[in-house]
Amino acid sequence: MPLDPNIAGLLQFMRASGYPPLAEGTVQQARTGLRTLMVDFRDASRLPQVASVEDAAIAGGIPARIYRPAGDGPRPTVVYFHGGGFVIGDLDTHDGVCRLLARDVEAVVVSVDYRLAPEHRFPAAVEDAWAATQWVVEQVDEFGGDRARVAVGGDSAGGNLAAVTAQLAHADGLDLAAQLLVYPVVDLLGDYGSRTENAEGYFLTLADMHWFGEQYTGLKEGDPAAAELDLDPRLSPIRAESLAGLPPAVIATAEFDPLRDEGDAYAERLTAAGVPVEHRRFASLIHGFYGMELISPAAAEAMSWCNARLKELLG
């Protein structure tokens, strides 16, 4: 299908904005650019309404934001990790995403502000994601109150952290109910057709991906040490020896996304390992659609599909 026309307009606006491409700018420029797009231009009156939003410190001091849906009684709890290449993004850039997730799934959402690179390189983000998830499970009565319905989720780099956390939880004997992986990074140095096919022009570029990887690991593309590190499933979860026994997954990928094929491949590996998977590749959409519901009806429909499938898994 052709690129969604609403998103095409957004990409044209971004090209005219004057911000340098991520790979050519500084870390601070990249962070400012995302906040400008996701926070400064946001119409607060159109944000999804939830019963309450509370900032907190969890797991010994990790910043988090807790979204509670309307209604009483035990609820599912979703521990959510924002996207941004492990370098950009924060609680504010994904505020709308988490509000919509809490409302649609009727779940308490705990959005985790994990440490970012390059100030804190791999595996700092993994350590924060795992610590936050363990803490939420231990304190579940303060959140949704239903230990049997705790899930992890995230988009892009956050999808990587959700997938890694699901693997760590399984290895530790901690049962999670589900994982939501939206265009996840699962193979940092993998070679996939979509990385060439969608290398430029669709919000996330292949050059951006290399830049993010260098910031996160401290290693440049082509460095032998980077190839060795890529074998670590905490960095590239598709490298895990076995995916059997992991929680049921909702996986969404986008047609015009460099990460498309690796997300599809992870869905296939999970299915082959006997894990229940709801997987859909969304035609006409780009990386970043999970958060573009006010710009594109097609993106809004895709987000609704993701959230509805997660709600089904969580009962």
Rosetta blueprint (number, residue, H / E / L):
1 M L
2 P L
3 L L
4 D L
5 P H
6 N H
7 I H
8 A H
9 G H
10 L H
11 L H
12 Q H
13 F H
14 M H
15 R H
16 A L
17 S L
18 G L
19 Y L
20 P L
21 P L
22 L H
23 A H
24 E H
25 G L
26 T L
27 V H
28 Q H
29 Q H
30 A H
31 R H
32 T H
33 G H
34 L H
35 R H
36 T H
37 L H
38 M H
39 V H
40 D H
41 F L
42 R L
43 D L
44 A H
45 S H
46 R H
47 L L
48 P L
49 Q L
50 V L
51 A L
52 S E
53 V E
54 E E
55 D E
56 A E
57 A E
58 I E
59 A L
60 G L
61 G L
62 I E
63 P E
64 A E
65 R E
66 I E
67 Y E
68 R E
69 P L
70 A L
71 G L
72 D L
73 G L
74 P L
75 R E
76 P E
77 T E
78 V E
79 V E
80 Y E
81 F E
82 H L
83 G L
84 G L
85 G L
86 F L
87 V L
88 I L
89 G L
90 D L
91 L L
92 D L
93 T L
94 H L
95 D H
96 G H
97 V H
98 C H
99 R H
100 L H
101 L H
102 A H
103 R H
104 D H
105 V H
106 E L
107 A L
108 V E
109 V E
110 V E
111 S E
112 V E
113 D L
114 Y L
115 R L
116 L L
117 A L
118 P L
119 E L
120 H L
121 R L
122 F L
123 P L
124 A H
125 A H
126 V H
127 E H
128 D H
129 A H
130 W H
131 A H
132 A H
133 T H
134 Q H
135 W H
136 V H
137 V H
138 E H
139 Q L
140 V H
141 D H
142 E H
143 F L
144 G L
145 G E
146 D E
147 R E
148 A E
149 R E
150 V E
151 A E
152 V E
153 G E
154 G E
155 D E
156 S L
157 A H
158 G H
159 G H
160 N H
161 L H
162 A H
163 A H
164 V H
165 T H
166 A H
167 Q H
168 L H
169 A H
170 H H
171 A H
172 D H
173 G L
174 L L
175 D L
176 L L
177 A L
178 A E
179 Q E
180 L E
181 L E
182 V E
183 Y L
184 P L
185 V L
186 V L
187 D L
188 L L
189 L L
190 G L
191 D L
192 Y L
193 G H
194 S H
195 R H
196 T H
197 E H
198 N L
199 A L
200 E L
201 G L
202 Y L
203 F L
204 L L
205 T L
206 L H
207 A H
208 D H
209 M H
210 H H
211 W H
212 F H
213 G H
214 E H
215 Q H
216 Y H
217 T H
218 G L
219 L L
220 K L
221 E L
222 G L
223 D L
224 P H
225 A H
226 A H
227 A H
228 E H
229 L H
230 D L
231 L L
232 D L
233 P L
234 R L
235 L L
236 S L
237 P H
238 I H
239 R H
240 A L
241 E L
242 S L
243 L L
244 A L
245 G L
246 L L
247 P L
248 P L
249 A E
250 V E
251 I E
252 A E
253 T E
254 A E
255 E E
256 F E
257 D L
258 P L
259 L L
260 R H
261 D H
262 E H
263 G H
264 D H
265 A H
266 Y H
267 A H
268 E H
269 R H
270 L H
271 T H
272 A H
273 A L
274 G L
275 V L
276 P L
277 V E
278 E E
279 H E
280 R E
281 R E
282 F E
283 A E
284 S E
285 L E
286 I E
287 H L
288 G L
289 F L
290 Y L
291 G L
292 M L
293 E L
294 L L
295 I L
296 S L
297 P H
298 A H
299 A H
300 A H
301 E H
302 A H
303 M H
304 S H
305 W H
306 C H
307 N H
308 A H
309 R H
310 L H
311 K H
312 E H
313 L H
314 L H
315 G L
